[in-house]
Amino acid sequence: MNVFSAWLVHLYTATGAVAAFFGTTAVVAGRYREALLWMVGATVIDATDGLLARAGRVEERLPSVDGRRLDDIVDYLTFVFLPVIFLFHAGLLPAGWSGLVASAVLLSSALGFAAADAKTDDHYFTGFPSYWNIVALYLYAMRLSALTNGILLLLLSAMVFWRVRYVYPTRTPLLRRTTLVLGTVWGMMVVAIVLMLPNVPPLLLIGSLFFPVYYIGLSIAVNLGVGHQ
């Protein structure tokens, strides 16, 4: 890979910001399924750009561009800002304190991204990772009460500051191959869910929870010392 190719990898990462822009315009226009598809697209970019960067030794070939900083900027837009706008505009937050809930998510995640220990040297996240796009999808599809949504979002916002480790799906060594295979299957189910909205078969929706349950279980195992010397 030459310098031009390294620039292309960074450009690929930056396209996540474009997805955030068009996702936001879709939310404002009330096209919620389209907005969720933009979130899915941004997630695919985020899941693959790091692999490309490491395979091509982009950091070594183009040291003048901080890929990690670029990735954090784009991730905040796609995994935090866009989902929060979605939750707010779609009326999924409790009336009277929707602004408070939205602010809690935005502020906690901003501080979470800025934390020096946000990612460990052995490739784990610390504190609840900003998976607000996933949260937004399930809250929208499951049609829970706005009060339930608000309580859940505030709880997850607080968990950003609880410095326990969470699996980094594409980098954590423990069961990485299993995680990637299961994550790919789950990703296909998520696409199917989004395309079927608002009438998602309950069996598909509930069945898709297998991966979040696996992810949480694996992260709990990590914190209990499984897989570590």
Summary of the structure (lengths in Angstrom):
residues: 229
radius of gyration: 17.6
end to end distance: 36.4
largest distance: 54.0
contacts: 709
relative contact order: 0.11
helix: 70%
strand: 3%
